[in-house]
Amino acid sequence: MSRVALDAVAPDFTLPDFTGNPVSLSDFRDCKHVLLVFNRTFV
């Protein structure tokens, strides 16, 4: 996985939400605050 430099604009990405619908970071472009939570599972 490539790293993003500090203070750089986050790259746009799309992931499924808990119901399977795609959600992109760009969907929140005009929002003041966005909280991202990634669940890392280890098998």
C-alpha positions in Angstrom: 0.0 0.0 0.0 1.4 3.4 -0.9 1.8 6.1 1.7 0.3 9.5 1.6 2.5 12.5 2.7 1.5 14.5 5.7 -0.5 17.6 5.0 -1.3 16.3 1.5 -4.8 16.1 0.0 -6.2 12.6 0.6 -6.6 10.6 -2.6 -10.2 9.8 -3.6 -11.3 6.2 -2.9 -14.5 4.2 -2.9 -15.5 1.6 -0.3 -18.8 -0.2 0.5 -20.7 0.9 3.5 -22.3 -1.5 6.0 -25.2 -2.2 3.6 -22.9 -2.7 0.6 -23.6 0.6 -1.1 -20.5 2.4 -2.5 -19.3 5.5 -0.7 -16.6 7.8 -2.0 -14.4 10.2 -0.1 -15.4 12.8 -2.7 -19.0 12.5 -1.6 -18.0 14.4 1.6 -16.0 17.2 -0.2 -18.2 20.0 1.2 -18.5 18.7 4.7 -16.5 20.4 7.5 -15.7 17.2 9.4 -15.3 13.6 8.2 -14.5 10.7 10.5 -13.0 7.6 8.8 -13.0 4.3 10.6 -11.2 1.3 9.1 -11.7 -2.1 10.7 -8.5 -4.2 10.3 -9.1 -7.8 10.8 -6.4 -10.4 11.2 -7.0 -14.0 10.3 
